[in-house]
Amino acid sequence: MFLLKILFTLAAIIGVWVVFRAASRMARGERRTTPAEEAARAARAATEARAGKSVDLVKCPSCGAYHDSGTPCACRNGRPE
């Protein structure tokens, strides 16, 4: 009986806490987000931050792969043009 009272009290405290958290979130106008939505938002922000930066690519005369100008190719045979 004593254990039942403790469990009920803990459940009531947790229930009040969850309801209070949801009510405060609704009052601020926020909505619940999943970790996947947070990751997508961060990826969009990173993409938008890079949007203005472009990189010139040059073709390696040895292997034909494209790489950043000013850096050697991964095949180590070609030189940047």
MODELLER restraints for C-alpha pairs under 7 A, 6 or more apart:
rsr = mdl.restraints
at = mdl.atoms
rsr.add(forms.Gaussian(group=physical.xy_distance, feature=features.Distance(at['CA:25:A'], at['CA:31:A']), mean=6.94, stdev=0.5))
rsr.add(forms.Gaussian(group=physical.xy_distance, feature=features.Distance(at['CA:55:A'], at['CA:68:A']), mean=6.63, stdev=0.5))
rsr.add(forms.Gaussian(group=physical.xy_distance, feature=features.Distance(at['CA:56:A'], at['CA:68:A']), mean=6.01, stdev=0.5))
rsr.add(forms.Gaussian(group=physical.xy_distance, feature=features.Distance(at['CA:56:A'], at['CA:69:A']), mean=5.85, stdev=0.5))
rsr.add(forms.Gaussian(group=physical.xy_distance, feature=features.Distance(at['CA:57:A'], at['CA:66:A']), mean=5.85, stdev=0.5))
rsr.add(forms.Gaussian(group=physical.xy_distance, feature=features.Distance(at['CA:57:A'], at['CA:67:A']), mean=5.21, stdev=0.5))
rsr.add(forms.Gaussian(group=physical.xy_distance, feature=features.Distance(at['CA:57:A'], at['CA:68:A']), mean=4.68, stdev=0.5))
rsr.add(forms.Gaussian(group=physical.xy_distance, feature=features.Distance(at['CA:57:A'], at['CA:69:A']), mean=5.43, stdev=0.5))
rsr.add(forms.Gaussian(group=physical.xy_distance, feature=features.Distance(at['CA:58:A'], at['CA:66:A']), mean=5.36, stdev=0.5))
rsr.add(forms.Gaussian(group=physical.xy_distance, feature=features.Distance(at['CA:58:A'], at['CA:67:A']), mean=5.68, stdev=0.5))
rsr.add(forms.Gaussian(group=physical.xy_distance, feature=features.Distance(at['CA:58:A'], at['CA:68:A']), mean=6.37, stdev=0.5))
rsr.add(forms.Gaussian(group=physical.xy_distance, feature=features.Distance(at['CA:58:A'], at['CA:69:A']), mean=5.65, stdev=0.5))
rsr.add(forms.Gaussian(group=physical.xy_distance, feature=features.Distance(at['CA:58:A'], at['CA:80:A']), mean=6.89, stdev=0.5))
rsr.add(forms.Gaussian(group=physical.xy_distance, feature=features.Distance(at['CA:58:A'], at['CA:81:A']), mean=6.65, stdev=0.5))
rsr.add(forms.Gaussian(group=physical.xy_distance, feature=features.Distance(at['CA:59:A'], at['CA:65:A']), mean=5.63, stdev=0.5))
rsr.add(forms.Gaussian(group=physical.xy_distance, feature=features.Distance(at['CA:59:A'], at['CA:66:A']), mean=4.44, stdev=0.5))
rsr.add(forms.Gaussian(group=physical.xy_distance, feature=features.Distance(at['CA:59:A'], at['CA:67:A']), mean=6.63, stdev=0.5))
rsr.add(forms.Gaussian(group=physical.xy_distance, feature=features.Distance(at['CA:60:A'], at['CA:66:A']), mean=6.08, stdev=0.5))
rsr.add(forms.Gaussian(group=physical.xy_distance, feature=features.Distance(at['CA:60:A'], at['CA:73:A']), mean=6.52, stdev=0.5))
rsr.add(forms.Gaussian(group=physical.xy_distance, feature=features.Distance(at['CA:60:A'], at['CA:78:A']), mean=5.31, stdev=0.5))
rsr.add(forms.Gaussian(group=physical.xy_distance, feature=features.Distance(at['CA:60:A'], at['CA:79:A']), mean=6.92, stdev=0.5))
rsr.add(forms.Gaussian(group=physical.xy_distance, feature=features.Distance(at['CA:61:A'], at['CA:78:A']), mean=5.76, stdev=0.5))
rsr.add(forms.Gaussian(group=physical.xy_distance, feature=features.Distance(at['CA:62:A'], at['CA:77:A']), mean=6.09, stdev=0.5))
rsr.add(forms.Gaussian(group=physical.xy_distance, feature=features.Distance(at['CA:62:A'], at['CA:78:A']), mean=5.25, stdev=0.5))
rsr.add(forms.Gaussian(group=physical.xy_distance, feature=features.Distance(at['CA:67:A'], at['CA:73:A']), mean=6.17, stdev=0.5))
rsr.add(forms.Gaussian(group=physical.xy_distance, feature=features.Distance(at['CA:69:A'], at['CA:80:A']), mean=5.82, stdev=0.5))
rsr.add(forms.Gaussian(group=physical.xy_distance, feature=features.Distance(at['CA:70:A'], at['CA:80:A']), mean=5.65, stdev=0.5))
rsr.add(forms.Gaussian(group=physical.xy_distance, feature=features.Distance(at['CA:71:A'], at['CA:80:A']), mean=6.18, stdev=0.5))
rsr.add(forms.Gaussian(group=physical.xy_distance, feature=features.Distance(at['CA:72:A'], at['CA:78:A']), mean=6.76, stdev=0.5))
rsr.add(forms.Gaussian(group=physical.xy_distance, feature=features.Distance(at['CA:72:A'], at['CA:79:A']), mean=5.51, stdev=0.5))
rsr.add(forms.Gaussian(group=physical.xy_distance, feature=features.Distance(at['CA:72:A'], at['CA:80:A']), mean=5.72, stdev=0.5))
rsr.add(forms.Gaussian(group=physical.xy_distance, feature=features.Distance(at['CA:73:A'], at['CA:79:A']), mean=6.72, stdev=0.5))
